[in-house]
């Protein structure tokens, strides 16, 4: 454990750097107390999570994510035909929403994946390092030093937790609206097989986790970009433009040869979970793609962050 991770007189030194770092890393200290590395990680993670989830901007983004399923549900309720059939356009399950409210969550995740969810993730991930560097607080965190690898790892874990919370908010609100506006019962999968409501909800949980994994891959890209600049707006814009460019490229048939390697190509492959049997090859391709992007851009972020002069 580095000197920055140990508590004691050296870490209790006065001054802005020690005060800020001590507050962020070790909120509760007593004379003679020596916390283990796991406790330091937990405290640091809790501090980082509080910064993310208590920021008004991020709370407003979560509120927007919660409001959109309400708008989609009301719009579908007003326009649904007596038979609940769709027009044949859009996601394969859009015509099933009026027949079973569970599908509102799937439709909401699909709609939000086109722009809103990437925007939310870009804002949080792009601001993770660049925001602190721009405000000058990053130099205090590393002045003792705090350990750059640990700091970067904690920031990424906190952003991933936010991604999971964002996807969970969409799913929970969609289920609530689906149950309020439409019938809820056994779920008919895209393959035509009908499963129980409990089994359908379990698959919806896995769909939510899959989408959160896709956003975690985008968050890794955002974290890497965030280490390259001190301007969070620039980092946010760069991540969002990259995601939109990937989606546009993925829709152009002439670029089919690069489609499987695009970061957004496998985002909607969660429909593999809505078939019987589950289309494992497609699902595993998506998860593998997400993992590769996390590894590559995590390594880029680590290489940049651990060598750059961020304290000047």
N, C-alpha and C positions, 0 to 999 in steps of 0.2 A: 504494500500500500504506500502511495506516495505521500510526501509531507503535506500535500494539500488535502489529503483525505483524512489525516489524523487530527484529532482535536487536542488542545493543549495550549500552553502559553503562547507558542508561535502563531497559532491560528487565531488567538484572541487579541492579537496586536491591534492597536487603534489605527485609525486612518480610513479613508473612504474605501480603498480596495478591500481591506480586511472586513469592514462593516458590511459592504454589499455582498461580498463573497460568503461571509459567515451567515448572513441572513438567508441567502439563497440556498446554501448547501447544508447548513446545520442550524435550523431554526430553534432547536431546543438544546442548550448546553448547560452543563454544570461543571464547576471546578473539579478536576481530577477524573472526569468522565471520558472514556475512550470508546467510541462507537465503532462497530465492525463495518467492513466495506458494504455488506448487504444493507445495513441501516442507512449508510450514506446514499446508496443508490435509491432506496425507497424515499428518503427525504428529498433528494434532488428531483426525483420523478414527480412526487406530490407537488413540489414547488413549481415545476414546469407545467404540470396539468392545471394548477390554479391560475397560472398566467394565461393559459390558452382558454380555459372554460369560463373565466371570470372577466374576460375582455368583452366589452359591449359589442364590438364589431363581430366577434365570433358568435356571440349569442344571437345577434341579429341574423346572421347567416343560418344558424340552426332554426330560427323562427321561420325564415323563408322556406327552408326545406320542409318544415312541418306544414306550412300553409299550402304548398303546391299540391300535395295529394288531396287536400280538401277541395281545391278548385277543380281538379281533374274529376273527382268523384261527383261533385255537384253537376259539372258539365255533362258527364255521362248519364247521370240520372235524368237530367232534363231532356236529353236527346235520345235516350234508349227507346228502342221499339218494343212493343209488347212481347215479342219473342226473344228480345235481348240479343239479336244477331248484330254482327258488325258489318261494315261495308266491304270487308275483304282487304282493306288497306291497313298498314301499320303492323305492329307486332302480331304474331299468330294468335295470341290469347286476348286481344283487345275485345273481340266479340263475345268472350266468355265472362267479362266483368259483370254485366247485368245479371248473369245467371248465378254467379258466385262471387261474393265480395272479396274473397281471398285474392283473386286475380288483380284487384286494384293495386295491391302492393307490387306485383310484378310489373304492371303497366307504369306505375309511378317511378320505379327504379329505372326502367327503360327510358322513359322520357327525361328524367333528371341526369342520366348518364351522358346525354348528348351535349350538355353545357353546364348545368347548374352545379352538379357534384364536382366536376373538374375545377370549376371556378372556386368553389369553397375550399377544396384541397389545395389549390394553387395559392390562395390567400394565406392559409395557415402555414404551409410548407415554405413558401417563398419568403415569408416574414420570419421564419424560425431563427436563422442566423443573421441574415441581412438586416433585420429590424434591430437586433441587439447591437450590431456593428454600427448602424446608422445613429442610434441613440447614445452610443458610447458606453453602454453597460457591459459589452463583451470583454473589453479590456480589463474591467474589474473582476469579472469571473475568472479570468485566466492569469491574473497578476500574481497569485500565490505559488504556483499555478493550480488550477482545478483539475487538470488532466484533460487534454483536448479530445482524446478518444472517448472517454467517459461522457464528456459534455455533448459530443456529437451523437453518441448512442442514445443518451437520455432524450435529447431533442427529437430524434427520429421515433423512438418508442412513444413519446407523448403525441406526436402528430398522427401515428398509426392508431392510437387509442381514439383520437378525435375523429379519424376516418370511420372507425367502427361505430362511434356514437352517432355520427351523421347518417350513416346507412341505417342504423337502428331506429333513429327518429323517423326516417321516411317509412320504414316498414311498420312501425308501431302506429303511426298516424294513419297510414293507409288501411291497416287492418281495422282500426276504430271506425273510420269512415265507411269502409266496405261493409262492416257489420251493421252500421246505422242506415245505410242507403240501399243495400242489396241483400238478397238471401245468402246465407252462409251454410254450407253443408259439405258433403263428400266432394272431393276435388277430382275433376276429369282432366287427366294429363293431356299434353299435346299429342301423345301417341294414341289416345282414345281410351286408355285404361282409367278406371275410376278407383280412387283410393279413399280411405277414411279421412275425415277432417283432421284428426291428429297427425296422420302421416303426411298430409298436405302441408300442415303448419311446420312440421319438422323439415320438410324439403324447403320451405320458405326461409327457415333459419339458415340453411346451408346456402341458399341463394344470396342472402344478405351477407354472409361471411365471404362468399366468392366476390361480390361487388366490393366489399371492404378490402379484399386482397388486391383487386384491380386499382383501387384508390391508393393503397399502400405503395404500389409500384410507382404511381404518379407522384406520390409524396417523396419517394427516393430521388426522383428526377428534380423535384422542387428543392429538396435539401441540397443537392449538388449545385444547382444554379444559385441558391442562396449563399453558398460559400464563395461565389465568384464576384459578389458585388456588395456594396454597403447601402444600396438603394432598394428597399423591399418592393417598391412599385415596379421597378424594372424586373426583378426576379419573378414577381407574380405575373406580369405581362408575358414574360418569356415562357413560363410554364404553360400558361393558357394558350398562347399562340402555337406552341409545340403540340399540345393536345388537339387543337382544332385542325392544324395542318395534317396531323396523323389521321384524323377522321375523314378529312377531305380526300387525302391520298387513298385511303382504304375504300372509298366509294368510286374510284376511277378504275375501270376494268383494265386499262392499259398498263397500270402499275401492279397487276395481280401478282407478279413475281416477288414483290416486296411486302405484300399484304401480311403474310404470317409473321413478319418481323417487326411490324408496327406496334407501338405500345398500346394502341386502342383496339387492335384487331380482334382480340379475344374477350373484350369487355362484355359483350352480349351473349357469350357462350354459356351463360348460366341456364339457358333453356335446355341444356343437356340434362339438367337435374329434373326437368319436367317431362321426362319420357320414361317409358318402362319397356326394357331395362334402361338404366341410366347410361347415357352415351359417354362412357369413361374416356375414350381416346380424345375427344374434343375437350372435355373438362380438364384432363391432365395437360393437354397442350396449353390451355389457358393458364393454369397454375404454374407450369414450367416457365412460360413467358414472363409472368409476373415476378417469379423468383429470380430469373436472369437479370431483369431490369433492376431489381433491388440490389443484387450483387454488384453489377457494373457501376451503377450510379452511386451506390453506397461507397464503393472503392474510390470513385472520383471525388466524392465529398470528403472522404477521409484523407486522401492524398493532398487535396488542396488545403483543408482545414488544419492539418497537422504541420504543414510547412509554411503556410502564409504568415506574414507579420500582421496578425489581427490585433495586436496590443498597441500598435503605434498610433 
